[in-house]
Amino acid sequence: MSRFDQRFSELRAAGRKALIPFITAGDPSLEDTVPVMHALVEAGADVIELGVPFSDPMADGPTIQRSSERALARGAGLRYVLDAVAAFRNQDTATPIVLMGYLNPVEIHGTARFAEAAVQAGVDGVLLVDLPPEEADETRAAFNRHGLALIMLASPTTSDERMAMLCDEAQGYLYYVSFAGVTGASERLDTRAAGDRLRRIRSLAKAPVAAGFGIRDAASARAMAVDADGVVVGSALVTELARTDAAETAPARAAAFLAPLRLFRGEIYRGET
């Protein structure tokens, strides 16, 4: 059983939804990545999405773009990201880790060689935002040979034909983008419209469905989690980490941000579907 299967099985048994924070590897510092990951788990994270810094993050809004730029300037390349996951696995062997990024670094590394290295480091899945499902067969096959899940994206503009393909081929979880646009635009989040779409997708998908984009706090997480199997919180957390100063460490700030969402994992959502 994969870490994804184990974790989502545990959540279903408890009547809970997954809390999935996103951070950029290498920001706010190279040294902070692994301690922040552990702090997020302690604060209630069920899965962690770790952003792979990239020079042209076209699907990301300004917050994550700047975070990626800062991380790259510090030297946070793909090797650093994999080393960070391996270091995290020294203490945590249960929490699923998803690398979120773009196809170019994977192809430069070599898809099969990347998949092997990622699994050896302890990565469970990879989400490549610029890899369309119609062009994913070769990448998926290489990942499958090494037991690495290819996480796919669906959105409000996804056609019925493509949605059927995504639901049938979903691995780990299917990431539903709550609105058409870039990350961080929380003012565009329409929870009612997203809920209608999520209910239909969940009825078709062979894997859990997690909703992301625009989720910034406990209220928006609660609203989106009603019709999803989990929620992804990214830009708001990245913003908090960028504010780290001498008065508060990055792990402490990460935990303080996620703490108000902790009940979302438990009593508030117990029994809801």
C-alpha positions in Angstrom: 0.0 0.0 0.0 1.4 3.4 -1.0 1.7 6.3 1.5 -1.2 8.0 -0.3 -3.4 5.0 0.0 -2.5 4.6 3.7 -3.0 8.2 4.5 -6.4 8.7 2.7 -7.6 5.4 4.1 -6.8 6.6 7.6 -8.6 9.9 6.9 -11.7 8.3 5.6 -11.9 6.0 8.6 -11.7 9.0 10.9 -14.2 11.0 8.8 -11.6 13.6 8.1 -10.3 15.6 5.0 -6.7 16.0 4.1 -4.8 19.2 4.9 -2.1 19.7 2.3 0.2 22.7 2.7 2.5 23.8 -0.1 5.9 25.4 0.5 8.8 26.3 -1.9 11.9 24.3 -1.2 14.7 26.6 -0.2 12.5 29.5 1.0 12.8 31.3 3.3 16.2 29.6 3.6 18.0 26.5 2.5 18.3 25.4 6.1 14.7 25.9 6.9 13.1 23.5 4.4 13.2 20.3 6.4 12.4 21.8 9.8 9.4 23.6 8.3 8.2 20.3 6.8 8.4 18.6 10.2 6.7 21.6 11.8 3.8 21.4 9.3 3.3 17.7 10.1 3.2 18.5 13.8 0.7 21.2 13.1 -1.6 18.9 11.3 -0.4 18.4 7.7 -1.5 15.1 6.1 0.4 15.5 2.9 3.1 18.0 1.9 3.5 19.6 -1.5 7.1 20.8 -2.0 7.6 23.3 -4.8 10.6 22.7 -7.0 12.0 26.2 -7.8 11.9 27.0 -11.5 12.9 30.1 -13.4 9.6 30.5 -15.3 6.7 29.3 -13.1 4.0 30.4 -15.4 1.1 28.8 -13.5 2.1 30.6 -10.3 1.1 34.1 -9.1 3.6 36.7 -7.8 3.9 35.2 -4.3 5.2 31.9 -5.4 7.1 33.3 -8.4 9.1 35.5 -6.0 9.6 32.6 -3.6 11.0 30.5 -6.4 13.3 33.3 -7.5 14.7 33.6 -3.9 15.2 29.9 -3.6 17.0 29.7 -7.0 19.3 32.5 -6.0 20.3 30.5 -2.9 21.1 27.5 -5.0 17.9 25.4 -4.5 18.1 23.2 -7.5 16.6 19.7 -8.1 19.4 18.0 -6.2 18.8 20.2 -3.2 15.1 19.3 -3.3 15.7 15.6 -3.4 18.3 15.9 -0.6 15.7 17.8 1.5 13.2 15.0 1.1 15.7 12.4 2.0 16.6 14.3 5.1 12.9 14.6 6.0 12.5 10.8 5.6 15.2 10.2 8.3 12.5 11.1 10.9 9.2 10.8 9.0 8.4 7.7 6.9 4.7 8.1 6.8 3.7 11.5 5.4 3.3 11.5 1.6 5.5 14.0 -0.2 4.6 15.5 -3.6 7.0 17.5 -5.7 5.2 20.3 -7.5 6.9 21.9 -10.5 7.5 22.0 -14.2 8.5 19.5 -16.8 11.8 21.1 -18.0 13.9 20.1 -14.9 12.6 16.5 -15.1 13.4 16.2 -18.8 16.9 17.7 -18.3 17.6 15.2 -15.5 16.2 12.4 -17.6 12.7 11.2 -16.8 13.6 7.7 -15.8 16.6 8.7 -13.9 14.6 11.4 -12.1 11.9 9.0 -11.1 14.4 6.6 -9.7 16.2 9.3 -7.7 12.9 10.8 -6.5 11.7 7.4 -5.1 15.0 6.7 -3.5 14.8 10.1 -1.8 11.3 9.3 -0.5 9.1 11.2 -2.9 5.6 9.7 -3.4 4.2 11.8 -6.3 5.1 14.5 -8.7 2.7 17.2 -10.1 4.0 18.8 -13.3 1.7 21.7 -14.1 2.7 22.1 -17.7 2.3 18.5 -18.7 -1.1 18.0 -20.4 -2.7 14.5 -19.9 -2.7 13.9 -23.6 1.1 14.1 -23.6 1.8 12.3 -20.3 1.9 8.6 -21.4 5.7 8.4 -21.6 6.2 10.2 -18.3 3.6 8.2 -16.5 5.1 5.0 -17.8 8.5 5.9 -16.5 7.1 7.0 -13.2 5.0 3.8 -12.9 8.1 1.6 -13.4 9.5 3.2 -10.2 6.3 3.4 -8.2 6.1 7.2 -8.5 2.6 8.7 -8.8 1.9 11.3 -11.5 -0.5 13.8 -9.9 -2.7 15.4 -12.5 -4.6 18.8 -12.6 -8.3 19.4 -13.4 -9.9 22.8 -13.6 -13.3 24.5 -14.2 -12.5 24.7 -17.9 -11.5 21.0 -18.3 -13.7 19.4 -21.0 -15.8 16.4 -20.2 -13.6 14.2 -22.4 -10.4 15.3 -20.7 -12.1 15.1 -17.3 -13.1 11.4 -17.9 -9.4 10.7 -18.8 -8.1 12.4 -15.7 -10.5 10.7 -13.4 -9.7 7.3 -14.9 -5.9 7.8 -14.8 -5.7 9.7 -11.4 -2.9 8.5 -9.1 -2.3 9.6 -5.5 -4.9 12.3 -5.7 -6.4 14.5 -8.4 -5.7 18.1 -7.9 -8.7 20.3 -8.7 -7.8 23.9 -9.5 -10.7 25.9 -8.0 -10.7 28.7 -10.6 -9.0 29.4 -13.9 -5.9 31.5 -13.3 -2.7 31.6 -11.3 -2.1 30.7 -7.7 -2.8 33.2 -4.9 -5.9 35.0 -6.4 -8.1 34.2 -3.4 -10.7 36.9 -4.4 -11.6 34.7 -7.4 -12.6 31.7 -5.2 -16.3 30.7 -5.7 -16.9 27.9 -3.3 -20.4 27.2 -4.4 -19.4 26.7 -8.1 -16.4 24.8 -7.1 -18.5 22.5 -4.8 -20.8 21.6 -7.7 -17.9 20.6 -9.9 -16.1 18.8 -7.1 -19.1 16.6 -6.3 -19.2 15.4 -9.9 -15.5 14.8 -10.1 -15.4 12.8 -6.9 -18.2 10.6 -8.3 -16.0 9.7 -11.2 -12.4 9.8 -10.0 -10.5 6.6 -9.1 -8.4 8.6 -6.5 -9.2 11.2 -3.9 -9.7 14.8 -5.1 -8.0 17.7 -3.4 -8.9 21.3 -4.1 -6.4 24.1 -4.3 -5.9 27.8 -5.4 -7.4 30.6 -3.4 -7.6 28.7 -0.1 -6.0 31.1 2.4 -7.4 30.4 5.9 -9.6 28.1 8.0 -12.8 29.6 6.7 -12.0 29.0 3.0 -10.5 25.6 3.8 -13.6 24.6 5.6 -15.9 25.7 2.8 -13.9 23.8 0.1 -13.3 20.7 2.1 -17.0 19.9 2.3 -17.0 18.7 -1.3 -13.4 17.7 -1.6 -11.2 14.9 -0.1 -8.7 17.5 1.0 -7.5 21.1 0.5 -4.2 22.6 -0.6 -3.0 25.8 1.1 -0.1 27.4 -0.7 0.4 31.1 -1.4 -0.9 32.3 2.0 1.6 30.0 3.7 4.4 31.0 1.4 3.6 34.7 2.2 3.8 34.0 6.0 7.1 32.2 5.6 8.5 35.2 3.7 7.8 37.4 6.7 10.1 35.3 9.0 12.4 37.5 11.0 14.6 37.2 14.1 11.6 37.3 16.4 10.2 34.0 15.1 11.7 31.1 13.3 10.3 29.7 10.0 9.1 26.4 11.6 7.3 28.3 14.3 5.7 30.7 11.8 4.6 27.7 9.7 3.1 26.0 12.6 1.3 29.1 13.8 -0.2 29.6 10.4 -1.4 26.0 10.1 -2.7 25.8 13.7 -6.1 27.5 13.0 -6.7 24.9 10.3 -6.0 21.9 12.6 -9.7 21.5 13.6 -10.5 21.2 10.0 -8.8 17.8 10.1 -10.9 16.6 13.0 -14.1 17.4 14.8 -15.4 20.1 12.5 -15.3 17.8 9.6 -16.0 14.4 11.2 -18.7 12.6 9.3 -19.0 15.3 6.5 -18.7 14.2 2.9 
